[in-house]
Amino acid sequence: MRLRVDFPSKLETLMNQPLRIGIVGAGMVSRDHLIAWASISDQTRVVDCYRLSGWEALR
């Protein structure tokens, strides 16, 4: 006997949400990535973008 579940599982609920994206090391190529993510903005959200420059890496 199988148990029938009529409501979505937590995973299914999460999978129907936009994918949250953070970009680390946002150098020159990040512009192209941001354009690509924006083209599917109904499925994705860029929530953070961080560029670690050489000077910041030394701290």
C-alpha contacts under 8 A as a table, 3 or more apart, distances in Angstrom:
res1	aa1	res2	aa2	distance
5	V	8	P	7.70
8	P	11	L	7.95
8	P	12	E	5.80
8	P	13	T	6.26
9	S	12	E	5.18
9	S	13	T	6.25
10	K	13	T	5.03
10	K	14	L	6.19
11	L	14	L	5.05
11	L	15	M	6.05
12	E	15	M	5.01
12	E	16	N	6.42
13	T	16	N	5.36
13	T	17	Q	6.91
14	L	17	Q	5.28
15	M	18	P	7.75
17	Q	43	Q	7.44
18	P	42	D	6.86
18	P	43	Q	4.51
18	P	44	T	4.67
18	P	45	R	6.34
19	L	43	Q	6.14
19	L	44	T	4.53
19	L	45	R	6.11
20	R	44	T	5.91
20	R	45	R	4.88
20	R	46	V	5.91
20	R	47	V	6.17
21	I	44	T	7.10
21	I	45	R	5.98
21	I	46	V	4.65
21	I	47	V	5.77
21	I	48	D	7.04
22	G	46	V	5.85
22	G	47	V	5.65
22	G	48	D	4.61
22	G	49	C	5.69
23	I	26	A	6.13
23	I	30	S	7.71
23	I	46	V	7.68
23	I	48	D	6.26
23	I	49	C	4.65
23	I	50	Y	6.25
24	V	49	C	6.06
24	V	50	Y	5.04
24	V	51	R	6.18
24	V	52	L	7.71
25	G	50	Y	6.07
25	G	51	R	4.63
25	G	52	L	5.73
26	A	29	V	7.21
26	A	30	S	5.09
26	A	49	C	6.58
26	A	50	Y	5.78
26	A	51	R	4.59
26	A	52	L	7.58
27	G	30	S	5.58
27	G	51	R	6.44
28	M	31	R	6.38
29	V	32	D	5.57
29	V	33	H	6.70
30	S	33	H	4.91
30	S	34	L	6.02
31	R	34	L	5.13
31	R	35	I	6.25
32	D	35	I	5.16
32	D	36	A	6.26
33	H	36	A	5.03
33	H	37	W	6.16
34	L	37	W	5.10
34	L	38	A	6.01
34	L	46	V	7.98
35	I	38	A	5.07
35	I	39	S	6.31
36	A	39	S	5.20
36	A	40	I	7.13
37	W	40	I	5.56
37	W	41	S	6.25
37	W	44	T	6.57
37	W	45	R	7.73
37	W	46	V	7.61
38	A	41	S	4.76
38	A	44	T	7.69
40	I	43	Q	5.59
40	I	44	T	6.35
41	S	44	T	4.98
41	S	45	R	6.44
46	V	49	C	7.54
52	L	56	E	5.94
52	L	57	A	6.31
53	S	56	E	5.28
53	S	57	A	6.27
54	G	57	A	5.15
54	G	58	L	6.65
55	W	58	L	5.38
55	W	59	R	7.13
56	E	59	R	5.55
